[in-house]
Amino acid sequence: RILSIATNALTGSVPGGIKRLTGLTELDLSGNALSGDFPEEVVAALTRLTALDLSRNELGGTLNYAALEHLTDLRRFSAQGNPSLGYA
């Protein structure tokens, strides 16, 4: 199952409700104007992800790599183009 809402001029924070979509295998939020922290509880809930694209937004805060470790099927990850996003 794929959810791609790339390049839709979305603003504000990443909706926490995405975590209820536990069957997702690909999530593409790229090319919007999403801001704030990326909720780690979303990553924790979407254990079937093979692809996660957060690139070209305005996300900030720190994305903890440990939060991604349990995504054992993750093959593609991108968060480039988020000038205020840091990694730990």
PENORFEN-V742703 format. One record per residue. N is the residue number from 0. RES is the residue in three letters. PSI is psi as a letter, one per 30 degrees, with the letter a starting at -180 (NA if undefined). NEAR is the number of other ideal C-beta (glycine too) atoms within 12 Angstrom. D_FIRST is the distance of its C-alpha to the first C-alpha in Angstrom with 2 decimals. Layout:
# PENORFEN-V742703
[[N & RES & PSI & NEAR & D_FIRST] [N & RES & PSI & NEAR & D_FIRST]]
This chain:
# PENORFEN-V742703
[[0 & ARG & k & 15 & 0.00] [1 & ILE & k & 18 & 3.76] [2 & LEU & j & 26 & 6.87] [3 & SER & j & 20 & 10.00] [4 & ILE & h & 24 & 13.23] [5 & ALA & k & 23 & 15.44] [6 & THR & h & 17 & 19.08] [7 & ASN & g & 16 & 19.32] [8 & ALA & h & 13 & 22.46] [9 & LEU & k & 25 & 20.99] [10 & THR & l & 15 & 23.69] [11 & GLY & a & 16 & 24.38] [12 & SER & l & 23 & 22.58] [13 & VAL & k & 36 & 18.93] [14 & PRO & k & 22 & 18.13] [15 & GLY & f & 20 & 18.23] [16 & GLY & f & 15 & 16.23] [17 & ILE & f & 29 & 12.97] [18 & LYS & f & 22 & 13.74] [19 & ARG & f & 14 & 13.10] [20 & LEU & i & 22 & 9.30] [21 & THR & f & 19 & 9.58] [22 & GLY & f & 17 & 6.41] [23 & LEU & k & 29 & 4.81] [24 & THR & f & 23 & 5.33] [25 & GLU & k & 28 & 6.62] [26 & LEU & j & 36 & 8.88] [27 & ASP & j & 30 & 11.61] [28 & LEU & g & 40 & 14.58] [29 & SER & l & 30 & 17.17] [30 & GLY & g & 23 & 20.26] [31 & ASN & a & 28 & 20.91] [32 & ALA & h & 21 & 23.77] [33 & LEU & k & 38 & 22.12] [34 & SER & l & 22 & 24.84] [35 & GLY & a & 23 & 25.86] [36 & ASP & k & 26 & 24.49] [37 & PHE & k & 40 & 20.85] [38 & PRO & j & 25 & 20.52] [39 & GLU & f & 24 & 20.37] [40 & GLU & f & 18 & 19.28] [41 & VAL & e & 32 & 15.88] [42 & VAL & e & 33 & 15.61] [43 & ALA & e & 21 & 17.14] [44 & ALA & f & 23 & 14.65] [45 & LEU & i & 36 & 11.39] [46 & THR & f & 23 & 12.57] [47 & ARG & g & 22 & 9.56] [48 & LEU & k & 35 & 9.28] [49 & THR & f & 21 & 10.29] [50 & ALA & k & 27 & 10.93] [51 & LEU & j & 35 & 12.53] [52 & ASP & j & 33 & 14.70] [53 & LEU & g & 41 & 17.32] [54 & SER & l & 26 & 19.95] [55 & ARG & h & 24 & 22.55] [56 & ASN & a & 37 & 22.76] [57 & GLU & h & 27 & 25.66] [58 & LEU & k & 34 & 24.32] [59 & GLY & a & 20 & 27.16] [60 & GLY & a & 24 & 28.19] [61 & THR & k & 19 & 27.34] [62 & LEU & j & 30 & 24.05] [63 & ASN & j & 20 & 24.88] [64 & TYR & f & 17 & 23.72] [65 & ALA & f & 14 & 24.22] [66 & ALA & f & 27 & 21.29] [67 & LEU & f & 27 & 19.06] [68 & GLU & e & 14 & 20.83] [69 & HIS & f & 18 & 18.88] [70 & LEU & i & 28 & 15.63] [71 & THR & f & 11 & 16.80] [72 & ASP & f & 18 & 13.83] [73 & LEU & k & 25 & 13.97] [74 & ARG & f & 15 & 15.21] [75 & ARG & k & 20 & 15.21] [76 & PHE & k & 27 & 16.60] [77 & SER & k & 25 & 18.64] [78 & ALA & g & 31 & 20.70] [79 & GLN & l & 17 & 23.60] [80 & GLY & g & 20 & 25.43] [81 & ASN & j & 31 & 25.59] [82 & PRO & f & 14 & 29.37] [83 & SER & g & 19 & 29.77] [84 & LEU & k & 27 & 27.04] [85 & GLY & l & 16 & 28.59] [86 & TYR & k & 19 & 27.43] [87 & ALA & NA & 12 & 28.92]]
